[in-house]
Amino acid sequence: MKQPFNQVKIALFLLGITLLLFACDRNEKVMTETPVYTPKEEVSQDKIKIGFSMDTLVEERWVKDKKLFKEAVENLGAEVEITVAHGNDVLQIWQAEKMISSGIDLLVIVPHNAESTAAIVNKAHAAGIKVLSYDRLVKNADVDLYVSYDNEKIGELQAEAITNLVPKGKYVYIGGAETDYNAHLIKKGVFNVLQPYINNGDITIVFDQWTKDWLPENAKANIELALQANNNEIDAIIATNDATAGAVIEVLQERGLAGKIPVAGQDADIAAVQRIVEGAQTMTVYKPINELSQKAAELAVMLARGEDVSKEQKVNNELVDVPSFLLSPIAVDRANIDETIIADGFHKKEEVYRSFGE
């Protein structure tokens, strides 16, 4: 009876050893196969993500902004999520809220409505996210940083160019969207120059109206009213941007007045530059968008990382003095297109001089 019992004990002992060795071998394989996080994955976890809330892509310049800003952010090793509200306040707020809840590190915003987008700034701050206002300033909100061109200077450059040509006469002012704070700043700059002429009676403003949502069709309606009210007797027109200037010139062409009445614009859109070459538009204001997008991207990434971007220059948005980086705009007419817009690669020479084969 003892011998079978001993054999069972030996068999059980050997089985235990086998199971132990199998378990050790399995554990070794599990430890060997356990994934190890690489430095690349750690960098990916720490990568800065920027949200870019845009108002519109209707104007040519905003298409350029979108492309250049995205490239600049990615070249700095960060990610960017871009939304476009197509001029819809409610949609822009909803899109921004969605980006905020998704865990972006910083929000960059081009507001459609300078007033209503204050709600976006407040929601971002409540989530611990800073906000950079891009080219257009959000009003009545504690914006962390504003990056743009000197918008008052843009208006001054427009008015200086036109008053040099027409120091006396009847002037029409076609403003931008009343909801866009930049449009107010540009208008202020225009009237900084015009007011002395108005005061001494040399210039009379016979029409002054905003253009709802910056839409060319609304600018067209405005200039038709202005011409009708003044029996086509107008001496100069200042339009806030090139899209509105284009609408104005379309109406002037219909009445045989294109090229006879000086027209100012802004943005250096390709169509506007072509009109300048052809003599239908007098001037535009060029804002090197590559410079703007690069500076905004650099500052956005710095802000997101908590780095100091303090700036002595400030712009009041009717609530606070917002730290600001304001770049210098450039007046462009037929004489300096080559050395500015074309030299910078903003537009190609063959596109600008399409009608002349230069």
C-alpha positions in Angstrom: 0.0 0.0 0.0 2.9 2.4 0.7 4.5 2.1 -2.8 1.4 3.4 -4.7 1.1 6.2 -2.2 4.7 7.3 -2.7 4.3 7.2 -6.5 1.3 9.5 -6.2 3.3 11.9 -4.1 6.1 11.9 -6.5 3.7 12.5 -9.4 2.1 15.4 -7.6 5.5 16.9 -6.8 6.6 16.7 -10.4 3.3 18.2 -11.6 3.8 21.1 -9.2 7.3 21.8 -10.5 6.0 21.7 -14.1 3.2 24.2 -13.3 5.7 26.5 -11.4 8.1 26.5 -14.4 5.2 27.2 -16.8 4.0 30.1 -14.7 7.5 31.6 -14.5 7.9 31.3 -18.2 4.5 32.9 -18.8 5.2 35.8 -16.4 8.6 36.4 -18.2 6.8 36.6 -21.5 4.1 38.9 -20.1 6.8 41.2 -18.7 8.7 41.1 -21.9 5.6 41.9 -24.0 4.4 44.8 -21.8 4.5 47.9 -24.0 7.0 50.6 -22.9 6.0 54.3 -23.6 8.5 55.8 -26.0 9.6 59.5 -25.8 7.5 60.2 -29.0 4.4 59.1 -27.1 5.3 61.3 -24.2 5.8 64.2 -26.4 2.4 63.5 -28.1 0.7 63.6 -24.7 2.3 67.0 -23.9 1.7 68.5 -27.3 0.0 71.9 -27.2 -3.4 72.1 -28.9 -4.7 75.4 -30.2 -8.3 76.1 -31.1 -8.8 78.6 -33.9 -12.4 79.9 -34.1 -12.9 81.9 -37.3 -15.8 84.0 -38.4 -15.7 83.5 -42.2 -13.8 82.4 -45.2 -15.7 84.6 -47.7 -12.9 87.1 -48.2 -9.8 85.9 -49.9 -7.6 87.1 -47.1 -9.2 84.8 -44.5 -8.5 81.7 -46.6 -4.8 82.8 -46.5 -5.0 83.4 -42.7 -6.4 79.9 -42.1 -3.7 78.2 -44.2 -0.8 80.2 -42.9 -1.8 80.1 -39.2 -2.2 76.3 -39.3 1.2 75.9 -40.9 2.9 78.2 -38.4 1.4 76.4 -35.4 2.3 73.0 -36.7 5.9 74.2 -37.5 6.1 75.1 -33.8 5.3 71.5 -32.8 1.7 72.2 -31.8 -1.7 71.1 -33.1 -4.5 73.3 -34.2 -8.3 72.7 -34.6 -10.1 75.1 -36.9 -13.8 76.0 -37.0 -15.5 78.5 -39.3 -18.8 80.1 -38.2 -19.8 81.6 -41.6 -21.0 84.8 -40.0 -23.3 83.1 -37.5 -22.9 84.3 -33.9 -24.7 81.3 -32.3 -22.7 78.8 -34.3 -19.4 80.5 -33.4 -20.2 80.3 -29.7 -21.3 76.7 -30.0 -18.1 75.7 -32.0 -15.9 77.5 -29.4 -17.7 75.8 -26.5 -17.1 72.4 -28.2 -13.4 73.1 -28.6 -13.1 74.3 -25.0 -14.8 71.1 -23.7 -12.5 69.0 -25.9 -9.5 70.0 -23.9 -7.7 72.7 -26.0 -4.8 74.5 -24.3 -5.6 77.9 -25.8 -8.3 79.6 -27.9 -7.6 81.9 -30.8 -10.7 83.8 -32.0 -11.6 85.9 -35.0 -14.9 87.3 -33.7 -17.9 87.8 -36.0 -19.7 89.9 -33.4 -17.2 91.8 -31.1 -19.9 92.0 -28.4 -21.5 88.5 -28.3 -18.2 86.7 -28.5 -17.3 88.1 -25.0 -19.3 85.0 -23.8 -16.7 82.8 -25.4 -13.9 84.5 -23.5 -15.7 84.1 -20.2 -16.4 80.4 -20.9 -12.8 79.8 -21.8 -11.5 81.5 -18.7 -13.9 79.4 -16.6 -12.2 76.3 -18.0 -8.7 77.8 -17.3 -8.1 78.5 -21.0 -6.6 81.8 -22.2 -7.8 83.6 -25.2 -6.0 85.4 -28.0 -8.0 87.8 -30.2 -6.8 87.5 -33.8 -6.9 90.6 -36.0 -10.3 91.5 -34.6 -10.7 92.5 -31.0 -13.4 91.0 -28.8 -15.1 93.8 -26.8 -16.1 93.9 -23.1 -14.2 90.8 -22.1 -10.9 90.3 -20.3 -9.0 89.1 -23.4 -5.5 87.9 -22.7 -3.8 89.1 -25.8 -4.7 90.9 -29.1 -2.6 90.5 -32.2 -3.5 92.6 -35.3 -2.5 95.5 -37.4 -2.9 99.1 -36.3 -6.5 99.5 -37.5 -6.6 103.3 -36.8 -3.5 103.6 -39.0 -5.2 101.6 -41.8 -8.0 104.3 -41.9 -5.4 107.1 -41.8 -3.5 105.6 -44.7 -6.8 105.3 -46.7 -7.8 108.9 -46.0 -4.3 110.3 -46.6 -4.1 108.7 -50.0 -7.5 110.0 -51.1 -7.1 113.5 -49.7 -3.8 113.9 -51.5 -5.8 113.4 -54.7 -9.0 115.1 -53.7 -8.4 117.8 -51.0 -11.8 119.3 -51.6 -15.2 117.8 -52.5 -18.0 115.4 -51.7 -16.9 112.2 -49.9 -18.8 108.9 -49.4 -17.7 106.6 -46.6 -18.7 102.9 -46.9 -18.0 101.4 -43.5 -17.5 97.7 -42.5 -19.8 95.7 -40.3 -21.0 97.7 -37.3 -20.6 94.5 -35.2 -16.8 94.4 -35.9 -14.8 96.6 -33.6 -12.1 96.8 -36.2 -14.5 98.6 -38.5 -14.9 101.3 -35.8 -11.2 101.6 -35.3 -10.6 102.0 -39.1 -13.4 104.6 -39.3 -11.8 106.5 -36.4 -8.5 106.6 -38.3 -10.3 107.8 -41.5 -11.9 110.7 -39.7 -8.7 111.6 -37.8 -7.5 112.7 -41.2 -10.8 114.0 -42.7 -12.0 116.0 -39.8 -9.7 119.1 -40.3 -10.9 119.2 -43.9 -14.5 118.9 -42.8 -14.0 121.6 -40.2 -12.7 124.1 -42.7 -15.4 123.3 -45.3 -13.2 121.7 -47.9 -14.7 118.2 -47.6 -18.4 117.3 -47.1 -19.4 113.8 -46.1 -22.5 113.2 -48.2 -23.0 109.6 -47.2 -21.8 107.5 -44.3 -23.1 104.0 -43.7 -22.1 100.7 -42.2 -22.1 97.5 -44.4 -23.9 94.7 -42.6 -21.7 91.6 -42.2 -19.2 93.1 -44.6 -21.3 91.7 -47.5 -20.6 93.2 -50.9 -24.3 93.2 -51.8 -24.9 95.5 -48.9 -22.1 97.8 -49.9 -23.6 97.8 -53.4 -26.9 98.9 -52.0 -25.2 101.6 -50.0 -23.3 103.2 -52.9 -26.4 103.1 -55.1 -28.3 105.1 -52.5 -25.3 107.5 -52.2 -25.2 108.1 -56.0 -28.9 108.5 -56.2 -29.0 111.0 -53.4 -26.3 113.1 -54.9 -27.2 112.8 -58.7 -23.9 110.9 -59.2 -22.0 114.0 -58.1 -19.4 112.4 -55.8 -15.7 113.2 -55.7 -14.2 110.4 -53.6 -15.1 107.1 -51.9 -13.5 105.4 -49.0 -14.5 101.8 -48.6 -13.4 99.9 -45.5 -12.1 96.8 -47.3 -11.5 95.5 -50.9 -14.7 93.4 -51.0 -16.8 96.5 -50.4 -14.6 98.5 -52.7 -15.2 96.0 -55.4 -19.0 96.3 -55.0 -18.7 100.1 -55.2 -16.6 99.9 -58.3 -19.1 97.5 -60.0 -21.8 100.1 -59.6 -19.5 102.9 -60.8 -18.8 100.8 -63.9 -22.5 100.5 -64.6 -22.8 104.3 -64.6 -19.6 105.0 -66.5 -17.8 106.4 -63.5 -15.2 103.8 -62.7 -11.7 105.3 -62.7 -13.2 108.8 -62.5 -13.9 108.7 -58.8 -11.0 107.7 -56.5 -11.8 104.6 -54.4 -9.8 103.3 -51.4 -9.9 99.8 -50.0 -8.0 97.5 -47.7 -6.7 93.9 -47.6 -4.8 93.8 -51.0 -7.1 91.1 -52.4 -6.0 89.9 -55.8 -9.1 91.4 -57.5 -8.4 94.8 -55.8 -4.8 94.8 -56.9 -5.8 94.0 -60.5 -8.3 96.9 -60.3 -5.5 99.2 -59.1 -3.4 98.2 -62.1 -6.3 98.7 -64.4 -7.1 102.1 -62.9 -10.5 101.4 -61.4 -9.4 101.4 -57.7 -7.0 104.0 -56.3 -5.3 102.2 -53.5 -5.5 99.4 -50.9 -3.9 98.8 -47.6 -1.6 95.8 -47.5 -1.3 93.8 -44.3 1.3 91.1 -44.7 -0.7 88.1 -43.4 2.3 85.8 -43.2 3.7 88.2 -40.6 0.4 88.3 -38.7 -0.2 84.6 -38.7 3.4 83.8 -37.7 3.4 86.2 -34.8 0.0 85.1 -33.6 1.1 81.4 -33.7 4.2 82.1 -31.8 2.4 84.0 -29.1 -0.4 81.5 -28.9 2.0 78.6 -28.2 3.9 80.7 -25.7 0.6 81.6 -23.9 -0.5 78.0 -23.9 2.8 77.0 -22.2 2.4 79.7 -19.6 5.3 81.7 -20.8 5.5 85.5 -20.4 4.2 87.5 -23.4 3.7 90.8 -21.6 3.5 93.8 -23.8 3.5 97.5 -22.9 1.3 98.4 -25.9 -2.4 98.1 -25.0 -5.8 98.6 -26.8 -8.9 99.3 -24.8 -11.9 97.1 -25.6 -14.3 99.1 -23.4 -13.7 96.8 -20.4 -10.0 96.5 -20.0 -6.7 97.6 -21.7 -5.8 94.5 -23.6 -2.0 93.7 -24.1 -1.5 94.0 -27.8 0.9 93.4 -30.6 0.1 95.8 -33.5 1.9 95.4 -36.8 2.3 98.1 -39.3 0.1 98.2 -42.4 1.3 99.5 -45.8 -0.4 101.8 -48.3 -0.2 100.3 -51.8 -1.0 102.0 -55.1 0.0 101.5 -58.7 3.5 102.9 -58.0 4.6 100.4 -55.3 2.8 97.1 -56.0 6.0 95.4 -57.3 8.1 96.3 -54.2 5.5 95.3 -51.7 2.8 92.8 -52.6 4.7 91.0 -55.4 8.1 91.2 -53.7 6.6 89.5 -50.6 5.1 86.7 -52.7 1.6 87.7 -51.6 0.4 87.7 -55.2 2.2 86.5 -58.3 3.2 89.1 -60.9 1.5 87.4 -63.8 -1.8 87.4 -61.8 -1.5 91.1 -60.9 -0.7 92.2 -64.4 -3.1 89.8 -66.2 -4.4 92.5 -68.5 -1.0 93.9 -69.5 1.1 90.8 -70.0 3.9 92.2 -67.8 
